[in-house]
Each structure stands twice: as C-alpha cells, then as structure tokens.
Amino acid sequence: MKIRAFHIKNYRSIVNSGWCYLSHDNITALIGQNESGKTSVLESLRSFYEGNITEDVLRSDQSFPEITCIFEFEDEKFTDLIDIQYIPPALQHPLQKKHEIKLTRKWLDAKNSSVEIAEPEIIDYFNKIERENEEMDRLIMKSVHELSDEAKTIFREVEGADRSKENARAGLKKLYEQYENARRIANKMRKPDEKIAAQMELEKKQLNYQKAEAEFNHKLKLYEDKKSLLQFISEKLSICKTYAEIAGKLQEVERDLGLKNKQCSDLEHQHELCSNEKERKIISGRIQTLRSECGQLVKDLKDLQYQFAAKRKTAAGIFSGKDGRNAEDEAIQEIEEDNRYYKPEQMGNMLFKHIPLFEFFEDFGSLLPNKIDLEDLLNENSQSEGYKAARNFLGIAGLDAEFFRERNHRILKQKIENLNGEISIDFQDYWQQNVGKNNKIKINFELEHYDYTVPEKSGKPYLEFWIKDKQERLYPKQRSRGVRWFLSFYLELKATAKQNHVNRVMLIDEPGLSLHARAQEDVLKVFEDLKDTMQIIYCTHSPHLIDSSKLYRVMAVQRANDDENSETVILDPRSLHEASSDTLSPIYALMGTRLSEQSFISPKNNIVVEDVITYYYMTEMAKLLDFKSDIHFLPANGMQNIPLMVNLLLGWKLDFGVLIMENQTSQEIAAILRKTVFLDSEADTNRKVKIFSGFAMIEDFFTTLDFKRFVLQQRAGITERNSRYIEENELSRTILATNFSTILNDDHIALKDFDEETVKNFTRVFKTVEEIAG
Amino acid sequence: MNLADNIQTKKLLQLSAENFERQQNELIESLKYASYIQQVLLPSDADFRRHFAEHFIYHQPRDIVSGDFYYISYTRESVAIAVADCTGHGVPGAFMSILGITFLNEIFHNFAGLSAGSMLNLLREYIMKALCQTGEDDEQKDGLDMALCIINKETGSLNFSGAFNPLYIVRDHELTELQGDKMPVGIAPEEEKSFTTQHFELMDHDLIYLFTDGFADQFGGPSGRKFKYQPFRDLITDISSLPIQQQKHRLLDTFNDWKGNLKQLDDVLIVGCRYKDK
C-alpha cells in the first residue's frame, strides 16, 4: 500500500487541513516559513502511525486530534487483507471493488487512540445500525411507559371483570336456587291448572337461569381474556424493565471505568513526578489495583453490552408480535451472527497492519563511528556508539556475520577492498562535491584486531571507518558536519531502501540544513534515486531541495493570516498560486538559481527581455516553435533595470537588442535608451529596441483558451486580457510560468495543441527577435 | 356534509378558480410585456434593410417569448449577422437571448477586426463568466447554438463560424453549406476548443441563409416524423429563385402544412439575405 493523501484535524496549529494529496511520484515537499506548521504536518503523520501524542499537540480548546490517511492498493486487493466472510454481507460487494482505503486515527484522550476504517459505505452502514438501535431504544423506553399505564388500566379492568364475574356467579347461584325451588313446587302440584301455573313459573325461572348463566360465562370469558392480556403485557414489561435496568448498569459501569481510568492516569502522573521511592511504591501499588479493577470493569462492560444488545433485540421482537421465548432465541441468534462480523475498528486494525511503515527523521543523529567492535555489531548492541550508522553501512554492503567468518585473511582483505570500492563509487554518485579541485572522497572500512595496548579486548576484531580523499585519510569524526550529515543520511536511506520487503514513508524534517547548496541538490538526487522504493515527505526552506520542473510535488504550508497564532493552511500544488509570496520564496529563489546555471550571455545575439517570466515563456516557446537561431534571452528583472543591463552589456562590448511589451513604461524606457545608449539616434533605437504593441505582458501572446489550458489550468470564463486577469486576481506570474513549463514537459504538449493565433503571435515575436539580432 | 357545507365549498372553489384565472392573466400580461422588450432588443427590419435590401426574417416563437434570436451589427468595413438558439425556450431561453445580444454587441464594437471564430471564442468566455461555468459537475451547462458570419462590405469576403449551426449560401440554384463546429457557445462537456473560421467569397446576388434547428426538427407530415435537414436544404434551394418575401411565405406555409395539428416543438427562426455587390 501507498499513502495517497492525508487530512489532519486539531493537531497543534492545524485545525482542519482538508484533503492534501501527495505527489504521485513519491516525493512531496512542504515549503513554508518558520512556525507555519510544516513540522506539525510531519509529526501528525508520525502520530497517525505510532498513535502517540504529547500535550503540546492539543489545541487550546482541548479537542483531540483526528488524522485520516488514504492508502492506495498496489498489488494487493481488499480481499487479500481482510477475510471477506467476516464483512457484513451488505458491504462485501462495495468493499471488494475498492482500490484505496481511508483509515482514521482518533484520540479518546491523550493516551488512548483507535484506528477505524473510514470508508463512507462502512460509516453509513454502521451509522444506520446505530440510528436503528437508537430508534429501538427510544421506542422501547416509550413503550415501557405506555405499557406501565396500559398494565395499570388492564389490571383495574381485570379487577372489575372479576367483581362482575363474581356478582354474576352469585346471581346465578340465587337464580339456580329459585329454579330448584320452582321445580320442587311444580313437582308437588297435582291439580292440572296449578301444575300448569307452576310449570310456567319453572320455565320462567329456567329461562332466567339460562340467561344469567350465559351472562356469567360471558363475564368469565371477559375476565379470562383480560387476565391473559395482563399476563402478556406483564411479560413484555418485565423484558423492557430488564432492558432498562441493564442500560442503567451499563452507564454505571462506563462511568466507573472512566473514573478509574482517570484516577489511574492521575496516579501515573504522580508516579512520574514523585521522587520518594517509598511513595512511588505505594502509588505503583495503587495503580496496579486500579488497573486490575479496570480490567474487571472492561470485562463486565463487555458482558453487559452483550446482554443489553440481546434484551434490546428481544424487546423489539416482542413488540413486533413474537412471543417472549422465540423473540429471545432469535435475538441471541442475531447477535451471534452480528458478532461474527468485523466492526470498523477491527477492520481498521487489520488494514493498519498492511500500511507502509512511517519513519520520522528529524536529524540523522547516528553518525558513522571511527570504530566499532564486531561483537557489538553482530550482537546488535544498540548502546554502542555509532551502532545504527555502522549497521546501515553493513546493510548497504550486504554484509552479515557469515562474511566475517572467512578464515583466510588475504581473501577477507580482498573482499573488503572490493566492497570499499563499490560503496565509494555509489556514494560519489550522490555526493558530487570535491575536496579541492578534483578530489572525490571515498568511504572505507577495515577489519582490525585489538593489540596488547587494549588488554581487555586484545585479539578481538573491530571495524574501523575512514573517509579518505587524495590528500588525507581521516576518521568520520574529523570530517565536516556537512559531510558527516550527508553520509549518515545516505547510509540511513540506502539501508532502508534495501529492506524492500515493506513499503515505507520517510518523514524528513529540514534535510541538509548544514549542507552547501550543491550538496543539497545531491540530497534531492538521493530522493530521486530512492523514490521507487519509498515515499518521501520532507519540509524545506531551501530552493535547492525543490525541482522547479516538478512543482506538483510542492505543498505550501502557511498561517491563515498574519497572526502567528492563526490556524495552519495547507495548499496543494493546484492552489500554490494562492500562497503568500513569503511562503513561495524558495520557488522564486529557485527560478533565479536556474537562470544562474545557464551560460546564456554570449558575444552576439543577446536579447534583453523584461523579466524572468518573459524569459521562461520565450525559451519554452522557442523550443516548441523549433526556433533555432542562436539567440540568448537575458531577463532584466523589471523594466526599470533594462537600461542598467544594456549598459553592462555595452561595457562588456557584447552585442544586444531589447524586446519589451507595450505598457505604461515602455515608451519611457525606449526614450532613456535612445538618450543614454543610442545617443539620440532614432534609427539605431528603432533597430535595436522593439516595443511589441498590443501586448502588455508576455502572457497576452496566448489566446484566452490557450492561457486557460496551458498556463492557468482552469476553465472559468475570462473576458479581459490575460495580463489584466492575472493582475485582478493577484495571481503569481512565477507560479503560472512554472505551471506552463511543467505541463509542457509532463503532458507532452506539442505546437499543434495551441491555437493558430497563439502560434502566430509567438512566430511574430521570434521574427522580430531575429530582426533585432540582425 | 350538510347543505351549508356544500355551499361553502362551492364558494371556495369558485374563489380559487377566479384567483387562478387572475394569476394566469397576470402572468400572460407579464410575458407579453417581456416579449415586447425582447422585440425591442432584436434588430429592426430597417437595420437589415440598411445592408440587405432584399431579406426576410421568419421568426415563429413556440411560446410568447423566444429562446431564438437574430442579430445584425456593422462597422465601417464589415457587417455581422448571427442567428442563435439558446438552451431552452420560453422564459429561460429569453433571458439567455438577452445575455447573448448584449455580449455580441459588446464584443463586436469593442474588439474590432475579430474573425467570426474569435468572436465566438470571446462570446463563450462572456457566457462562461456570466454563468460562472468552471467545469464543475453541479453547475448550469447553459449556452447557445449559433451561426455567425462577418461580411467585408468592400470585398464581399465572408467569414463564418458556427456553434452546431451551419450557414447556407445559394448561388444560381446551387447550395453551399458551411458547417459549424460541434460545440456550443458555453462550457463544453470536457474541454473548450477554438471555434474555426471558414472563408467564402460572395458574389453579387448570392443568397445567405442562417437558421436555428426549429424548422428541421419539427415533427409532422403524414407519418409524424421530423422534417430533417436534407428536405430543408432542398426546400431552400427550391425557393431560392423566388422573390425574397415569397420565400418567407413558402417557408411559413411549408412549416404549417408539415406541422398540421401537432404541437410546435421549438422556436423557429430563419434569416435570408441577398448579397449585392457595391
């Protein structure tokens, strides 16, 4: 995996960086003034990887940092990193198609953080579940109240029904007695008319009894119904109440755990400050006890969470009409099923294992020692002086313990000599500087043995390091700080690159501070060479550590306004022109530096142009137009400096011409030249000084469409001249010129891609240039 | 529902209907007024007559206001004619047409000597700026389809540039088509490209036709299909021998016959001019 972008929140002066995309070719430079927040960017990425923050990282509002990185898959697929069967089915399909993943590290407090997968589908999915659970909680709690009220009402109804049933039963009994009585009377009657009357009375009583019996049965049923309803509601209520009780307990345990964790960290702080050994022991004991209590609480919490989820689902099942037993069985089954799947944090942790290794280099402190015992080296004794640099050295040379087991001293010496040669040649590839005129330095190591002068180690092998040139053979410590720094840097990065079994992100703060400008460019060369084996993010103030043809690698870091307490803003390469000129000063300096590298003044055909920007457009367009005349453009750093430049050329007896655009000062400059250089000769002035009318700046030579496509790289409508648009929008002409140069070289733009009118304008200007040069 | 409720409901319905009718009348009045304003912005017959004694403008909007517009303007050396079709018709189209006419005027008079292609390029910049089009996904993609020609009054040299719309020139019953570029005057789906300028040397009596797609795209005829461009070219060639005003009537009759009882789909605009050598 490869880091593609980062998004930092609440880290020192960075409130919200927005998404910052790293250069696609693995080298990203952060430029900006001191205190702008460059180092904070690097440190936040280190914190993302290591999970550690210090108190000084926190902002005044005490909000904890949140850092998200996007990692791009290279050869791997999502399914290679996480077993898909443990992903919730609804997420399996979208995740399988992913080519990159977002991981967020959030801090819960200064010591605890967690990494979560931050893919929108996953967040949405779990948020949805969370919302559903919340909704379920709300419904259950609401139902508890409603059910309690309902239970009270039904209870009263049951009581009423019971009373009514009992009354009916008493009435029935009475009627039965009346009926029995009537039946006895009817049996006793002998006279037909009395018998008929008694029989009628009996039938009436029987009817009354039957009616009363039916009513009684009805009331009995009513009573039974009410009673079973009460029972059903009581069952529901009981589950809801258990759920509410568990919720209460859960909160209680969470609160306790928070409290105990806080007590624990307070005690840890006390422990750090305490100097009294006895007290420290007591505190340590209390910490131990608290930790074990916390451990138990975490266990309880997990149990309660499980029970809580089970009761919630059971309650939900009951409310949807299931009976208690079934609802509980199904709830447990569902929870078991849910628990099979990874949660965002688990997924985050699993993916985190596959992200590149982030290494932070503040200073390459481990300098190559003068000598180191072979025993220390082979036993990985990191305490021995210069261990890391020496280990890196052996790593680059590809040496291990086996190498030194060679018994034949002559063969061993020869092998070492060969290796010394190889390493020196490789190092010289990067370190271009010479000691004296043409004297390259070499790195050597030798295997020696202690003699009698060191009796305790006598006969034991050690490695001795030298940095040699033609004149001198000196120990590393005898060399300049710059050489030592570069050597250390070279060893560290080269050794890291050799361990190519894992991807790495190198975070480098201010590399090459103590180096000469040329050596700083050598640092850039090392980056270039290693960019296929690692990603490099570095901060710099130096123009020599920026490649002007690769401004897509540059991010500008600056404060939102002049106040040094204002928040940090990070501008990616597309928005570089929005950065302040102070922030961009390395780039401005760089353009000047590049000019100084050219041997562009010649005895003939020197054409003075207004500024560096004009120079850049003219040279780039000359290449495109295949303008091969032997013309040398000289930038004058502003219109006002043209007379000075011309006078210098005159003084050196160099041939020259002047090409300027038509603006407020062009006529004035032409007049000065006529007077001071051409001794008021109109003809000579007209021959050597050309004012290009209709164009205020070189950028006006482009049609609006070409200006937008190749210079501005935006599609907004422009109705004014290009020069006017630049001025009105306060755009940096330098950045636009480098954008142009970059797009021309990287996107393989050809002349045919330009509008006819642009080509016509530049062709005209080059014809004029040829005329001036004569 | 009792009788009193029924009466109350009826009254309410009646009131709503009256309200609706009143609002509709107000809307129609507003649109008529907008149409009047639009007419004022369009060049007059006299503007055309100044340069082309023989000409016709067949403009049949679908709604009260139109998204099609025509334009004529001139300098000492040249005369520019344009016919355009704005995104949408009705009110949105009318607003765009006002923008188009205003920008064309500004460009033609402030940037002398531009070719037709450069004029369309610049017009596109104006439109993109006015509509804040920058290529973002969620923004308006409105624009114009247009045919624009600039004729040098001295030499009869015509240069043409089209945004989707072509231009026809008929000489001695023979039609020459100058095709437009396949992009609108407005933000392009992917990348804006320069409009091309085509040149044509006019001769005395040549007929120039500029038009929008309303005529050719109208459904009708016996099988209810589109009129299409080949029949439209044939029709133009056919009527080119007629006196200019009769040409307009033939176009009008043909369109109405073709449309029959079907609904007019879009605004229809055809401008025809006869070039006269000086």
Interface residues (C-beta under 8 A of the other chain):
Chain A: T703 T704 L705 K708 R709 Q714 R715 A716 G717 I718 T719 D755 E756 E757
Chain B: S118 N121 L122 R124 E125 Y126 I127 M128 K129 A130 L131 C132 Q133 T134 G135 I187 E191 E192 K193 S194
